[in-house]
Amino acid sequence: MKAEIIAGCSLILVRPMRASSVIALLMITSVQLWPAHAHATDSDAVGRAFTLQVNGVARRVVLAELVKHPERIHRMSLKCTFQLDRQGHPHNVQVVSNTHNRWAEDTARRALAAAKFPPPQKSMDRASFDYQLDLDEPR
């Protein structure tokens, strides 16, 4: 390598890489990274689809129980938190309402605890979910 001194600074001259070498390097890098990106994208899509499916089941079972007594339902929001084991059984079910409607909280908790959900992916021991159900006046 040649070194030149320009204005008190040393400058090392390097032969420029050929464009074909740079393109080849970029192609190799992108080909090696593509499977990891594709797998992450597939995994994210599967996770989102599973979450939508679980939220749909949670909504159906909670609403099915609450509508049995429409006179006890008023405008409220229920926040439901639970975990699913490998078989799709719910655990650690917690329900809190913004209006502190004890009957609605207990009813939703019992409905979720008795529900059968689809099992999560094999790679998960437990999957945690937060679901919020907003209820308007049913009348």
Secondary structure as GFF3:
##gff-version 3
##sequence-region A 1 139
A	DSSP	beta_strand	2	6	.	.	.	ID=ss1
A	DSSP	beta_strand	9	13	.	.	.	ID=ss2
A	DSSP	alpha_helix	19	66	.	.	.	ID=ss3
A	DSSP	three_ten_helix	70	72	.	.	.	ID=ss4
A	DSSP	beta_strand	76	84	.	.	.	ID=ss5
A	DSSP	beta_strand	90	97	.	.	.	ID=ss6
A	DSSP	alpha_helix	102	114	.	.	.	ID=ss7
A	DSSP	beta_strand	127	135	.	.	.	ID=ss8
###
